[in-house]
């Protein structure tokens, strides 16, 4: 199963590697309520256990403060390593360097750039209460787009998000190699 924000990448990588996997995405908006992620993953694992001999979880911790790791460990299901998908895409050291350079960094992935209006503006109520923009984002100093697939359309979407926040945009090309390595580790674990 995969975080809905990663599911397209997971599907593409699985196809490229000819892995015989089915991808079951969970709603990406669970990230707006990370305290719900572990329970949602556990419910999905329980549903899938009757149909699949092996299950892997394409979620990092994602703000669950270890709750997801506890579920995965208890159910003996491997998951992505890292605090969040930003670690997975950029690598922990690269991401650490970004935050060391500017702690007030708002990070975008391709998914978040593409869905910023729905995932952030609407979910935070900024479409109805634009005056909240300053309250939510006053301490940010830059937007960093971890570009998995830096298309002109995604570049425009990332720039639009940064412009809405009134912040400069920095593009860090990452590709999906980090995610691919983590998925290969999970596939290897469930195959043995």
C-alpha positions in Angstrom: 0.0 0.0 0.0 1.2 3.5 -0.6 0.6 7.1 0.5 -1.7 8.6 -2.2 0.9 11.3 -2.7 3.5 8.6 -3.7 1.3 6.1 -5.4 1.9 7.4 -9.0 5.6 7.2 -8.4 5.3 3.8 -6.8 3.3 2.5 -9.8 5.8 3.9 -12.3 8.8 2.4 -10.5 7.1 -0.9 -10.1 6.3 -1.0 -13.9 9.9 0.1 -14.8 11.3 -2.7 -12.6 8.7 -5.3 -13.6 7.7 -6.0 -10.1 4.5 -8.0 -9.8 2.9 -5.6 -7.3 -0.5 -4.1 -6.9 -0.6 -0.6 -5.5 -3.3 0.4 -3.0 -3.2 4.2 -2.3 -4.6 5.7 0.9 -5.9 9.3 0.7 -3.1 11.8 0.5 -5.1 14.2 2.7 -4.4 11.9 5.6 -1.2 14.0 5.9 -3.4 16.8 7.2 -4.2 14.5 10.1 -1.1 12.4 10.7 -2.5 11.0 13.9 -4.9 9.0 11.6 -2.3 7.5 9.3 -1.2 4.5 11.5 -4.8 3.4 12.1 -5.7 3.7 8.4 -2.6 1.7 7.4 -3.4 -1.0 9.9 -7.0 -1.3 8.7 -5.8 -1.6 5.1 -3.2 -4.2 6.0 -5.9 -6.2 7.7 -8.1 -6.0 4.6 -5.3 -7.0 2.3 -3.9 -9.9 4.4 -6.5 -12.3 3.1 -5.6 -11.5 -0.5 -1.8 -11.1 -0.5 1.0 -13.2 1.0 3.3 -10.2 1.1 2.6 -6.5 1.9 4.8 -3.5 2.0 4.0 0.1 3.1 5.2 3.0 1.0 4.9 5.5 3.8 7.7 7.0 5.9 6.8 8.2 9.4 4.9 11.2 8.0 4.3 12.9 11.3 3.0 9.8 13.2 5.8 10.1 15.8 6.6 6.3 15.6 2.9 5.1 15.6 3.2 3.9 12.0 6.5 2.1 12.7 4.9 0.4 15.7 2.0 -0.9 13.5 4.3 -2.1 10.8 6.6 -3.8 13.2 3.8 -5.4 15.1 2.2 -6.7 11.9 5.7 -7.6 10.4 5.2 -5.3 7.4 8.2 -3.3 6.1 7.8 0.4 5.4 9.8 3.3 3.9 12.6 4.5 6.1 12.7 8.2 6.9 10.8 10.9 8.7 8.8 11.8 5.6 8.8 11.4 1.9 11.2 14.4 1.6 13.9 12.3 3.2 13.1 9.5 0.7 13.2 11.7 -2.3 16.1 14.0 -1.4 18.1 11.9 1.0 18.4 12.6 4.6 21.7 14.5 4.3 20.6 16.7 1.4 17.4 17.6 3.3 19.3 18.3 6.5 21.5 20.7 4.5 18.4 22.4 3.1 17.1 23.0 6.6 20.5 23.9 8.1 20.8 26.5 5.3 17.3 27.9 6.0 15.2 26.5 8.8 12.2 28.4 7.5 11.8 26.2 4.5 8.5 25.0 3.1 9.0 21.9 1.1 7.1 20.8 -2.0 7.1 17.5 -3.8 5.7 17.1 -7.3 2.4 15.9 -5.8 2.2 18.9 -3.4 3.1 21.4 -6.2 0.4 19.8 -8.4 -2.3 19.8 -5.7 -1.3 22.9 -3.7 -4.6 24.7 -4.1 -6.6 21.7 -2.9 -4.1 20.2 -0.4 -3.1 23.4 1.2 -5.2 26.4 0.2 -8.6 24.7 0.5 -7.7 22.4 3.4 -6.3 25.3 5.5 -9.3 27.5 4.6 -7.2 30.1 2.9 -9.6 30.3 0.0 -12.3 31.5 2.5 -10.0 33.3 4.9 -6.9 34.6 3.1 -6.1 36.7 6.2 -4.8 33.4 7.8 -2.0 33.2 5.2 0.3 35.4 7.4 -0.6 33.4 10.6 0.3 30.0 8.9 3.3 31.0 6.9 4.9 34.1 8.5 8.0 32.1 9.7 8.8 30.6 6.3 11.6 32.2 4.2 11.7 30.0 1.1 10.0 27.2 -0.8 12.1 24.3 -1.9 10.6 22.1 -4.6 12.1 18.6 -4.5 11.5 18.0 -8.2 11.0 14.4 -9.0 10.0 15.2 -12.6 10.8 18.8 -13.3 8.3 19.4 -16.2 7.4 23.0 -17.2 3.9 22.5 -15.9 5.1 21.4 -12.4 7.7 24.2 -12.4 4.8 26.6 -13.0 2.7 25.0 -10.3 5.6 25.2 -7.8 6.2 28.8 -8.7 2.5 29.6 -8.2 2.6 28.0 -4.8 5.7 30.0 -3.8 4.1 33.2 -5.2 1.0 32.6 -3.2 3.1 32.3 -0.1 5.1 35.4 -1.1 8.4 33.4 -0.9 11.3 32.7 -3.3 11.3 29.3 -4.9 14.4 27.0 -5.0 14.4 23.9 -7.1 16.3 20.8 -6.0 16.1 18.1 -8.7 15.8 14.7 -6.9 14.2 12.3 -9.4 12.7 9.2 -7.8 15.9 7.3 -7.3 15.7 7.5 -3.5 12.2 6.2 -3.5 13.2 3.4 -6.0 16.0 2.3 -3.6 13.6 2.2 -0.7 11.0 0.3 -2.7 13.6 -2.2 -3.8 14.5 -2.8 -0.2 10.9 -3.4 0.7 10.3 -5.7 -2.3 13.4 -7.7 -1.3 12.3 -8.0 2.3 8.8 -9.3 1.4 10.2 -11.7 -1.3 12.3 -13.5 1.3 
